[in-house]
Amino acid sequence: MEQRRLNGLAKIAPAVLVALGLVALTGCVSRPTPDVLKPVHLQARADEAVSNRVSVLAATNRTPDTMRGGFGSAWADNLTYEQYAFSVPPDRKGTTIAYPTSTLDPERQFAVIGRKQLAKDAFVEEALRSVQPDGTIGIFVHGYNYSYQEALYRTAQIAADAKMPGAPILFSWPSAAAVAGYVADRDAALASRSALDSLVTSLSASDKVKRIVLFGHSMGGFLVMETVRQLTLQHRDDVVDKLAVVLAAPDIDVDVFRSQLADIGRMPIPISLLVSKDDRALVASSFIAGERPRVGRLDINDPVIEEAAVKERLRVIDITSIQGSDGLGHDRYASLAKFGAQLASFESGKRTSAGDVGAYVFDAAGAAVASPFRLAGRVVGAH
């Protein structure tokens, strides 16, 4: 038995080393410092040339770095609230973010052009101004190995590509922003449940908010599920009933996920999982966890997965066909922003019948097509 385990480790180790090497590479090349949070003034001519402006609201339980003007990886007792305005380069290709340099090129680089700290009441007031006509508001929760500024710029990129009205909300938990910080990040995510709970509860208190899309990437998906579980155990049905949970490449142990679902029960809006069986970052995560499978690598072509999805009332959507930029297949969610209208339709809450749960394939044309094991036809972007 032990020899078989060693043989299995020998087979998987090269893939893990490649994944960790690529993470280290992408983590070391041009990682932005807190300097990119300093607002810049654009010259009039350049200002006219930039076609996109986006606003982002951010709430974080990181400790402020007063020396550098950003936020570090230490845990804070209270949330800090901020509002940002971004200029977004008009001719972007893909989802790679070009950060501002001392010689800013607004045609190519993202940049902060406005920043201010807000009191909690003012933050909620600004957030409510961003509620869409149907009562929807969105919160993005980043994953492992993210700095505050990286998460903030990623939120701006998603907002720009999705052409979102209003300001999306970033919840940034105190990731160590280090490749070797996986265990520390998991602890930080667990310690952030009450902070995310507080943010979600504050927003849901308004009658203007009918639906909160809680979008968690990677380890952020683990934090989202733990927070929903906590709200459920607190009997906060008034909050949970407004939640539309979307987990992109969720770095969650499959058995832990089953346990979370058992505590949460069936939500009014089915949970959506965006998965890719070739996600090499999750191969590494699985290896670190003793080869335990991760939810983000579910194979929708497995009839067992289809049966489980229907039983648990989940939407499992394979996004392998979507182009990523990190070389690992772990950041495909960022490319989904351009399909915002289709995803919004899929998460609208109007489709909550049993026929809308199960396994699907999200194709490059922006349609979620039933898996080979489903009898139903297209459900999103159908023609």
N, C-alpha and C positions, 0 to 999 in steps of 0.2 A: 504493500500500500504506500509506504513512504517513498519507495523508488519511483512509483508511478507519479507521485506528487512532484518529486524532483524533476522527473522527465517533463512534466507539464510546465514547471517553472522554467526549465531550460528553453522550452519552445516559446513561451510568452515573453521571456526577459528581453530579447532583442527589440520587440515592439515597444516594450515599456521604456527601454533606454532611448529609443528614437523619440518617443513622445516626450519624455522628460527633457531630452536634449533640445527639442524644438521649443518646448515651453521656456527653457532657460534662455534660448537664443532670442525668442520674441520678447522675453522679459527683460533682456539686457540691452537690446538695440533701441536707442532713442526713447527710453522710458521717460516720460515728462516729469519735471520737478514741479513743485507748487508755484513756480514762477508763471506757469501758463494760466494761473487763475487771476493774474493781475490784469485788470481791464486795459485795453489799448485804445488809442484814438486813431480812427481811420481818416486819412486825408479825403477831402471832398470827392475827388475824382475816383479814388479807389472805392469809396463808399457807394458811389453810384454803380460801380461795376459789379458789386456783390449782390446777387439776386435773392439770396435767402437770409432771413433773420429768424431765429428761433429763441424761445424763452424756455428755461428749465427751472423748476423749483426743486430744492434739495433739502432733505432732512437727514441728519447723521448723528449717530451716537459715538463718533470718533472724538478724541480730545483735540481741541484746536492747537495748531502749531503756531504760536504767536510770533515766533522769530521769522518764519518763512511765509506766513500768510495762508497756510493750508491746514490740512488735518492729517494726523498721523495714524498709527495703528493701536494706540492705547485706548482703552475703553473709558467712555465718559458716563457719568451718572445721569446726565440730561441730554436731550436732543438739542442740536443747533439747527436753525432754519435759515436758508439762504435763497436768494433769487438771482438768476443769471440771465444775461442776454448774450447771444452768440451771433457772430457773422459766420456764414457757412459758404465755402467756395462753390461757385456755380457749376463747374464742370468736373464733378467728382466721378471717379471710376471705381467701382467696388466699394468696400466698406473700410478700407484702410484710412486711418485718420492721420493727417499731416498736422502736427502741432505747431503753434506759432514760434518763431525764432526772433532774435534781436532785429533782424531785417524782415519784417512781416510781409508776406506775399498773400493778400486776401483772395487772389484768384486761385490759390492752391492750398492755403492753410486755414484751418479753423482758428477762431480767436474769441476770447471773452471781450465784449465791448461794454458790459455793464454788470455790476455785482453789488449786492447789498444784503446785509443781515436783517432778518425779520424776527419780530416777536411771534410767539405761537399763534395768537389771534390774527395777526396780520397775514401770517403764512396761510392759515386756513381760509381767510378771506380771499387771498390771491388764488388759491387752489379752486375755490368755488367759482371764480370768474372763468376758469378753464373747463368747467363741466360742459360736455357736449349737449346739444339739444335733446338727445334721448336720455340724458341724466348720467352719462358715462364719464368716468375719470380713471386715469391709469397711473399705476405705481410700478416702477422698474426696480428690481432688487438684483444687484450684480453678484458675480460668483467669486470663487477663490482667486487669490493672487491679483487683486485689483487695488490700486491706490484710489484715493478720493477723486483726484483729477482725471484719471483714466475712466472711471465710472461716469463722471460728469460729462466728459466729451463723448463717450459712447452714447449716452442718453440723448445728447444734442444731435448726433449723427442719425440715430433712429428716428427722432422727431422730424428732422429735415427730410429724410427719405420717405417717411410715411405721410408727409405733408399734414401733420396732425394740427388741428385747430387748438389754440390754447397752449398751455404749458404742461408737459408731462412732469411727473414727480419722480425723483430719484430717492430711494432709501439706501444710504451707504453705511454699511456696518464695518467695524474696524478690522478689515482684512490686513494681514501683515504685509501684503504686497511683495511676497518673496516666494520663490519656488520651493524652498525648504520649509515654508510655513504652513503646510497642509493641515497638520494636527492643530496648530495654533488657530488657524482659520476656522476649523470645525468648532472649536471651543468658543471662539468669538461669535460665530453664527448662533450657537445655542444661547449664548448670553444676551443676544440681541432680540430675542422673542418678544419681550415685554415692550421694547422700544418700537418695534414694528406694529405690535398690537396697539400701542398708544396712537400711532399715526393713523392707522386704518380706522380706529374707533372715532377719532376726532373728525375725520372726513365723513364717515357714515352717519354722524349725528344730524347732518343737514338733510331735510326733506328733498332738497334739490338734487342730491346724489341718489340715483336709483341703482347704479351698478359700479363697482370698483374692480377694474381689471388688475389683478395682482400677478405680475409677470416676473417670475424668478428664473435666473439662469444658473445652471450648474449647482454649486453649493448654495446659491441664493434660493434655488428651488427647495432645498432642504429646509432653509430658514422659513420660507413661505409656508410649507406644510406644517412645520412645528408651530408656527403662529396661528394658523387656522385651527390646528388641534387644540391649542391653548384657549382660543376663543370659544370653541365648542365645549370644552370642559368647564368653562365659565358660564355656560348656558347663554351666550351672547348671540342668540339666533337673529336678533335684529341686525347684527353686523354680518354674520356669516351668510345670511340669505341674500346680501347684496354683492357677494364676492364671486367673480369669475376668475378662477385660478388657471394660469397657464404656466407650465413648467418646461423650459427649454433645456435640453441636454441635462436633465436633472441628475445630479451626483448624489443619489440616494440608494442605499442598499435595498434590494428588492423586498426582503423580509421586513425591514424597517418601514418601508412604504406600505406594506400590507397592514402593519400594526397601526400606522397613522390613519389609514383609511378606515380601519375598524373603529377607531375612536371618533373620527369625524362623521362617519356615516354618509349617506347620500346627500349631496348638495343640490340645491335647486337648479344651478347651472353646472353641468358635468365638468369635471376637471379635464383639461387638455394637456397631453404630454407630447412634446416635439422631440422625436428620437432619431438616432442614426446609428445603425449597427457597426459602422466603421469609424466611430468617434474614438480616436486614439488617446485623447486625454483621459477618457473614462476607462480605457484599458489600463492606463497607469494607476488611476484611482482604485480600480478593482484589484490590481496587483498589491497595492499598499494595504488594502483591506483583507488580504489573505485570499485573493481570487474570488471574492464574493461579487456576484453580478450587480450591475448598476441599472437603475430604471432607464436612464438615457440611452442604453444600448439594446433595448427590447427589439426583438425581431418580429415585425408585424406579419410576416409570412408564416409564422408559427401558429397553427390553429389553437394552441393552448393559450397564447397571448390574446387572440381574438375572443376566445370564450371568456377569459378573465376580464377583458375590457368591458364586455357586455354585462357580465355579472356584477362588476364593481361600478358600472355606469361611468366609464371613462372614454375619452376620445384619444386614441393613440395614433399620432400622425407622423409618418416617416418623412423626414425632410432631407434625406440623403442626396437628392437631386439638386438641392440648393447649393450654390457656390459659397465656400467659406474663404477666409483670408489668412488663417493662422497656420495652415499646413497640417492641422490635426482633425479637421472636421468638427471642431468644438464650438466655433463661433458662427455657425450658419444662421443662428437666430438674427444676427445683425443684418443679414441680407434679406430677411423676410419683411423688413420694414416697407419695401416698395410694394408689397402685397397687402398693405394695411387694410384696404377696403374689403378684400376677400376675408381676411382674418377677422375683421370687425363683424362681418356678416355671420361668420361661423360662430363667433362668441356672443352674438346679439342677445341670447337668452330666449329668442323666439323658437329656436330649435332645441327643445328639451325632451322630445319623445325618445322612446327606447331605440327607435330607428336611427337616431343621430349619435349613438355611442357605438364603440367598436374600433376597428383599425382602418386607417386610411393612408394613402400616399399623396403627399403634396408635391405636385409636379412643377417643372420649371415655368409652366404657363400660368401658374397661380391657381391651380385647382386642386382640391382635396378629393382624390378618387378612391372609391372603395377598394380595399385590399382584395386579393384573389379569393379570400375566404368569406367575402361578404356577397350577399345577393343584391344589395342596394346599388344604385348608380351613383353618379356624381352628386356631391352635396354642397360644394362651394365652387363658385366660378363656373358653374355648368353652362353649357351652350346648347 
